[in-house]
Structure formats: structure tokens, C-alpha cells
Amino acid sequence: MASANAFLLSRVLLQFSESAEESHEDIIGDLSAAALTPDGSLWLASDECLGVERLSPIAAAAYGRHRRFPLKEYVDLFNLDDEIDIEGLDSSDNYLWFTGSHSTKRKKAKGKADASDIERIETIKTDANRYLLGRVPVVNGELYRSYPSQESAAPLVAATLEKTNTGNVLTEALRDDPHLGPFVKLHLPSKDNGLDIEGLAASHDRLFLGLRGPVLRGAAIILELEVQQSDSGVLTLRPIGPEGQLYRKHFLELTGLGIRDLCLQGEDLIILAGPTMQLEGIIRAFRLREALSLSHESFSQLGDGTLELLFDLPLLPGFDHGEGISLYPMLGVEDAVLVVYDDPAPKRFHGTGAVYADVFRLP
């Protein structure tokens, strides 16, 4: 396998601007998801914010004209205080899809190395908005709560997965799952190898959700769903799994890594994978072949003809944690992906409010 530099095509400049609600520093240091829509807009999310960010092309390999879209204007949130922790974005059929992490969190120690830090890490917190999974109509770089459809009499309508008292219908279904149920019932935090959705790929009403955790004996998990709109603003799950389950599971041996993000390339899934919990380590790109042809639960390993290791991203401990990936044709190369980073290295910053992302060729 060649080094990442052999596949690095270019860098792309992402220029953000100050908003009335939050500064650009709150965004560029915590980018967690990316999606390119057919009009050329680049959509990004920070796991610390309550909205999505749109950048528009301003030059070759540069985006700017930053605009924030608060999601509260398009879908019903659980509340207006908790972070959504958006970890996945994708577009399909004039919808921008998004997902929260669906995770609980443990308080961080403050570095005092005393009883107060011991007490802090006892506390497990649940932010209700993390259990949002939904879609918003996107047309010509604008989001809408409702938009007339060109293909049918029914309009495009913003909607989220049906909420419950403890999350949504997906987490409710997972409570009895033999692999994931124990993690959900215990409310195990994401950084303790608990449930943590960090990847999203959409094809029509079919969704693939990649889990950073839990990783089970070295195997990462993708959840496959099919959704349908029941009431205005509400999505439900169609039974697609064994014995009428509302999801299918796909297990992948990604050299012990969890999933950071997903994107579709034709029938294949491109997988960005990295360490689970808060471990430092290599970030790798994989390909799951013919993912859209899957009609049953699966287990994939390197060398079995379905799973392929593409390349490793450069390792810089403490910085450049690859978090978001999107198909990104450029420079006459159709098979390429854009990668955005959490904790970007200082050399990625450019002037005020700008940061570089990378574009890699897919072998």
C-alpha cells in the first residue's frame, strides 16, 4: 500500500466568517462532517454547534461566503440548549441528511489531579438533541422547511426520526439488540466505547450509519436503515432486518478501528476509520464493495473480496483527526474524496477564520 502522500491531490481552503451567535474558532477547530451538494455548495458541521454551515466556491480549491443555517428553523429539536453533536452529513434526492452522535458523555477532568476531578468523571450526561436524525430540503444552496417537489405532487418536507422519551425509535429498537443493547441500556458514554454514531451515507430513503463505538472484538459496525415519512415532520423506520427488525447490522474488521465517517461512491461505501474512544492512532480509508447490493446482514474482513484498505492518512499525534469525508471530484479526477479535520494542526490555519482540508485520490 502506498503512503497517503501518493494519493494526496490538493488542499482546499475553507474560509469562515464571524456570526452573531458563534465565532469561526468554534467551527474550524471542530469540523466533524462534510457533504457536497449538486449545486456546488459545501456543507459542513461542527460537533459543538446547533446548525450546519454552507460554503460556496469562490476560487479554484477555495470556498467562502460562509452562511450558518440553525436547524431549529427547519426541524423540531428536543430543546434549544443541548448541542446536537452533528457527526454525519450527506445529500440525496434534494435532501441534506444529518445525524447526531446518539451518545451520552462523561464529564472531563479539569487537570487538577485531586478529588474534584475524580468526582467530575463520575458524572454521565445526556444531551437530548444528540438523538436527532433527519433531513432538510436543499435546493440551490438553500435549506427549506418545505419545498414543492419537481417529481411528485407531495412537497419535500423537513423531518426527523420519531422521538421517544429516551431518544428515538432507533435507540429504542437497539435496546434489545444482542450486540448493542447492553451499551444502550447502560448509557455507556461514547468515549468509554459506548454507542457513538459518527458516519452517515444516504441513498434515497436508505441510510448507512457508521459507529465509532462500540467496537466489538475488533469489529466495527454499520447500521443500515430504511425510512419513510409518516406524519409531517416525522420519519419512521421500515422493517428490513432479520425477524422484522428495524435495521440491519454490518460488521467490518477495520484493523480494530471504529468508523469516523462514510460516503457512497457508486455502489461502494468509502469508510473513514480511526481509533474509538479517545485513543490517538492512525486514520485509515477503506472501501466496502457493493454495499448498496447488500440485502442481508454481513461480516467483512480484509482479503475477503468485499473490504479493501485504501490508504492511511498522515499521523500527527494530537492533531489532524480526520472526522468528515465527502466524494469530491476535482482536477479531472472523478474518484476523489475531501477530508476535514477535528483538532487541525497549526499549519492548516490560514489567516483569520480559514483552514485547509485535504483531497485524496481513491485508488
Secondary structure as UniProt FT lines:
FT   HELIX           4..6
FT   STRAND          8..15
FT   HELIX           25..28
FT   STRAND          30..36
FT   TURN            38..39
FT   STRAND          42..46
FT   TURN            47..48
FT   STRAND          51..59
FT   TURN            60..61
FT   STRAND          62..70
FT   HELIX           71..73
FT   STRAND          86..92
FT   TURN            93..94
FT   STRAND          95..100
FT   STRAND          105..106
FT   HELIX           115..120
FT   TURN            121..122
FT   STRAND          124..125
FT   HELIX           128..131
FT   STRAND          133..139
FT   TURN            140..141
FT   STRAND          142..143
FT   STRAND          146..147
FT   STRAND          156..157
FT   STRAND          159..161
FT   STRAND          163..164
FT   TURN            165..166
FT   STRAND          167..168
FT   HELIX           169..174
FT   TURN            175..176
FT   TURN            178..180
FT   HELIX           181..185
FT   TURN            186..187
FT   HELIX           190..192
FT   STRAND          196..203
FT   TURN            204..205
FT   STRAND          206..216
FT   TURN            217..218
FT   STRAND          219..229
FT   TURN            232..233
FT   STRAND          234..237
FT   HELIX           242..244
FT   STRAND          248..253
FT   TURN            255..256
FT   STRAND          258..265
FT   TURN            266..267
FT   STRAND          268..274
FT   TURN            277..278
FT   STRAND          284..288
FT   TURN            289..290
FT   HELIX           291..293
FT   STRAND          298..300
FT   STRAND          307..312
FT   TURN            317..318
FT   STRAND          321..327
FT   TURN            331..332
FT   STRAND          336..342
FT   HELIX           346..348
FT   STRAND          354..361
//
